[in-house]
Amino acid sequence: MKRILLFLVGAVMALSMFAQKLTSVRSFEYPDYVTPHPYDVRKATLGGESLTISYNPNTGYGIKFRYMFRNINISVKFITSGNGKYIYTGTDSSGNKTVVATKRKLNDFLDNVGQTQSESFERDKEIEIAIYGIGDLSIYPLKNTPELQASMEKQAKEREKEKREKEELQLRKDTYEKLCSYTAKNEFNDSVKAFVLNKILENKSLFEKLKLKELSRKVDCIGCVESTGAIKIVKIGEYFLDDILFKEYSSQDNIRYATREGGKLIKDKAFFKTTFNPNDIEYKVVNYGKIKIVGKDRKVVRNNLRAGYITTDVLDIIDSKRLKKGSYDLYFETIGGKAILIKAKKQINPAVSFTCAISVVLIPVLLIQPKNKVIYDFYD
């Protein structure tokens, strides 16, 4: 009977001790903390994250929070006190040696002992943390009050709103950049180049200015890419090619996204601004071309050794002129690969030249040398 009684007493005592251990495990979560500004330690700034301080008789004190982009989770035990500070040592979650110093016991922070101001420092609430290999920092827990909770909830809503706005802005930016792709802009530039080339072909004075590099080096252009991928020219310099789209671009309504360069996402259309240099249209002069006309149909020998750089456009025009058989020196001008002016000079057989030189009338060879003959002028 005594043995049973002793066993029951022992069991009750063990359960009591276990219950004491359970009740001695404590934890408190602060809604936020204050820390010195990373670029000016005299200024206080909110950490923007919760701070949890806990105690376990087996493992000691735990401090867990997020600082900037790093999760801090340390476990320390009391070692000594002196010079008005309590010193605790331990490790962080990665095993780095850690030292914590406070002006009041860590145990006090389990009872919502935090500072009430978020714009200054209460030095007796400071928790100094030194993690070897990472660095030092100071945190000041903010006391959990109804006012602070309301402020935190308001800030949380504002952050959530800001996050949604950023996500929406990024989505609009992605839509704009997808429409105004590199390929789309290249296609637009090709269209602008073709338009400007046609204007030059319509006006000989523009062609003369192009030859002299006197055209404006910067022509402002506005392009539009629709949701279908269709690319349209809105404006080139002084030419308005689509008044409706230009009016839509000029309006301040329905702008979903805008760039510093003047680009806009309006409804489901992406507008962009660019510049074009008309002098980039290739103007080419060839004065050393050689061709040979043979056969009854007087066609150009296209496999001539020196005809490789003569464009098909030039050869087709020469074919249509039905020049006399023989070899010719060519001079021609092109813009954008299109022939503008073609001159041909027939080569004289050396034997014929010699005969002429010793003829009875003694006509100088120079007098019978053929001259460049204009066989094609686009502007005539």
Buried (B, 14 or more C-beta within 10 A) or exposed (E): EEEEEEEEEEEEEEEEEEEEEEEEEBEBBBBBBBBBEEEEEEEBBBBBBBBBBBBBEEEBBBBBBBBEEEEBBBBBEBEEEEEEBBBBBBBBEEEBEBBBBBBBBBBBBBEEBBBEEBEEBBEEBBBBBBBEEBEEBBBBBBBBEEEBEEBBEEBEEEEEEEEEEEEEEEEBBEBBBEBBEEEBBEBBBEBBBEBBBEBBBEEBEBBEBBBEEEBEEEBBBBBBBBEEEEBBBBBBBEEBBBEEBBEBBEEEEEBBBBBEEEBBBBEEBBBBBBEBEBBEBEBBEBEEBBBBBEEEEBBBEEEBEEBEEBBEBBBEBBBEEEBEEBBBBBBBBBBBEBBBBBBBBBEBEEEEEEEBEEEEEEEEEEEEEEEBEEBBEBEE
